[in-house]
Every structure is written in C-alpha cells, then in structure tokens.
Amino acid sequence: MIAGDSAPDFTLLDHTGRPRTLSGLLSEGPVVLFFYPLASSPMCTAQACHFRDLSNEFAAVGARRVGISTDTVDKQAHFAQQRSFDYPLLSDVDGVVSEMFGVRRGRLVKLQKSLATREASPRRGRHTRRRGLMARLLPVRRTTFVIGTDRTVLKVVSTELRASVHADQALWFLQNLHLPHTRGTHTAPQQPPPEARPLGDLFIEPEAAAREPSLVRPYALTAGRTDADVELPLEAPVQAAVTATPPRWPKNDVRGQILTYCAHSRSIAEIAAALSLPLGATRFLVGDLVTQGHLRVNATPADSMTIEERRELLTRTLRGLRAL
C-alpha cells in the first residue's frame, strides 16, 4: 500500500479486549497506524515508546496513534501495561489486516500450521526448530501509515532498523500538512521555493520524484570515504552560510537536505540522526560543504559558549547519537 491508496476498514480487538474499527478511530482526526513485528522485543519497544513519548506533539496536530501486530490480546495487554502506553495496541492474530495493508511477511497461517505439524511430529533436529522460530519472530514488516479522515493513505514510513524514524517522520509530515479535522477533506502540504525548502522534502516529495531512483546518495558522493578534510567534532555547531548564488542540486540531493537542515545551528550527530545518514558519511559531507563555503563551523563549545548553551548543545548531540 502506498500514499494515495484508500485504507481498508477493519475491526480488531485492542489490548483491553475492546473492538476497534479504523472508521471509528478516524472519527476524531487522522490516525498514525504503525505495524511492528513482535510485542516487547527491543526494537519494537523502542519504536512504540517513541510514539508514547511524543504524545503531546501528536495531540497538537490532532492525530491518534495506534499500534498493531500479530500478537495476541494478552501479549498486547502485557506490552501496554509494561510500558504505560496511552494509545491502543491492536491484535491482528490471523494476519488478515497486515495482509490487506501489504506488510505481512510470508504466509503466517501456513507457517502456524507447519509449526503445529512439526510440534506433533518427532523432532528432526535443533537446527530445523531454530529456523522455524526465526521465521515466527518477524511476521510483519515494520511500517507506519498516516491515514486521513477519508481513509486516504497520506504517508508511508518503511524502515526495519530505525525505530525512532517512524514517529519522527509521521509527526513531521502531520505538522507540515494543512489537514482539517473533518471527515473527507485534506490538503497537501504547500511546496515552498527551492531555496527555502524545509527538511520535510525528504519525506513528502511528489509522487513522480519518489518513484525515481535517488540521484545522489551519501556514499555516491563520498566514494566510501568517511574522513573529512576539516576537523569536525561531533558536537561542533554547524550552520548554513549565506551565499550569493545557492547551489543548484537535484531535489533529492542529500547535500541540499543538509544545507536546509542547517538553517539553524546543528551538530554533526543531530544532522546524521535527522536525515538518517551514516555518521561517517555525514561528517565527510559536512566537511566538504564547509570547504566549499556553503556551511560554516561556529566556535566550539569551549571557546565562546556559556555553560547553559554548551549543556544544551551537548544534550542535543547525545540525543542525536542515541537516535542513530
């Protein structure tokens, strides 16, 4: 399922045993529906807890967060109680809803039948049993859908290894989407001029551009190098320099995204975390942009910052490193 598709309505039990429908969840505003493979697993816990921690931010844009996995109601209840989630966790035990949204990995029903047959039959070795267990651990792909009140899919976030990206990208999209909280209407985000395009263009590019392969990705620019010509500590504040002629890069060029994000002073770690870039490649690209005069490195914390400013910058840097 991609942006622009109509999300199917469904009815599932939440972690309290209460039936929930997608249409009912959408009655008060857009829904951020995130699929996760396994309740209480480390990566899924990080993903779900980040949605919990951004409760006020999602409330400010009028969006409801809803988690869903193929775990049973009891497992979802334990997960919700263990982590104090303030949103429903839906139980899609048979994988039907996951299949409708196109995120189910393999054939869960056939797998369950084969596992039941295996348990009833004599054991055929430890290695065979282990492969069946691994197949059960990831029944669905980690995917987030931002769904409008008319059940239109507005945004899809698909990444298996970056748990925090799901909530961050969904929230950013909603914050920059003029979406009235009335059923049946939504308006796409306005496209600013190229020189003032925000970080969100990384997430809300037009459909035609989204289908094209990325023209310039980090390691295509760095040629595998991660050593910058400029010495850049991770906590060094970097800011976009005012130039007479801004560079004309392709829309999805990562260098333009770095320049846009550095409109305000940012550290290397913050840039890497916000743009989902490898830390070494980020340091190399920032160093190259500094050499070309597009970015400037402000005074290091030890030079001119007050203790409060230094503490704030270091806190943001550590937050960015944790997000990586």
Buried (B, 14 or more C-beta within 10 A) or exposed (E): BEBEBEBEEBEBBBBEEEEBEBBEBBEEBBBBBBBBBBBBBEBBBBBBBBBBEBEEBBEEBBBBBBBBBBBBBEBBBBBBEEBEBEBBBBBBBEBBBBBBBEBBBEEBEEBBEEBEEBEEEEEEEEEEBEEEEEBBEBBBBBBBBBBBBBBBBBBBBBBEEBBBBBBBBBBBBBBBBEBEEEBEEBEEBEEEEEEEBBBBBBBBBEEEEEEEEEEEBBBEBBEEEBEBEBEBBBBBBBBBBEEEEEEEBEBBBBBBBBBBBBEEBBBBBBBBBBBBBBBBBBBBBBBBBBEEEBBBBBEBBEEEBEEEEBEEBBEBBBEBBEBB
